[in-house]
Amino acid sequence: MTDPLTLPVHFIAQARLFDGLFSGIRSAAPHATGAAIESGHWLLHEAPDRVLHEITAFFGYQG
């Protein structure tokens, strides 16, 4: 058995794939957070504002 990750992890994925993938991430990083984004395959192209919001919020950017 390995030790779980303790570093901050924030997972961003399209909504229809999120639950299945996030459960695997949570098994390695139990305190991981995440965001399911309503979009197709190209998150940055289809939902750039939402992706940027998730990244800046995760890193605590206040600008």
N, C-alpha and C positions, 0 to 999 in steps of 0.2 A: 504494500500500500504506500502511496506517496502522499506528501503533505499537500493540502489545498493551497491554492494561490492566495496570497494576502494582499497583493497589490490591487489597486483599483482597476476594475474592468467595466466597460460600458459597451454593450453590444447593440448594434443598429442593423436592422434587416427589414426586408419587405414583410408586410403583415402576414401573408399566407404561409411564410416559412418560419416566422419568428418562434413560435412555441416549440416546434420540434428541435430547432437548433439551440435555443436558449436553455433548454433543459440539460443538454450536454455541457454547455458552458458552465452552468450552475454546479454541475457535478465536480468541475475542476476549480471553480472560483465561486464558492458559496455566497459571497456578498456582492456578486456582480449585479449590475443594473442594466436595463436595456430599454430600447424603444422600438416598437413595431410601427413601420411607416407604410401608409397606404400608397403603394406605387407598384410599378412593374419591376423589371429586372434592373433598370438603370436608376438607382436611387439619386445619385447626384444630378442627373439630368432631369428627372421627373419631379423631384421634391427637394431642390437645393436649399431653400429656406429652412425647411424642417431639419435636414441633415446638419446644416450649419448651426442651428439652434441647439441640437443635441450635443454637438462637439463643444461649442463654446460654454454651454451650461456645465458639461462634465468637467471641463478644466477651470471653471469658475471665472471665466472672462466676463467683465462687467461693462465692456465698451459698447 
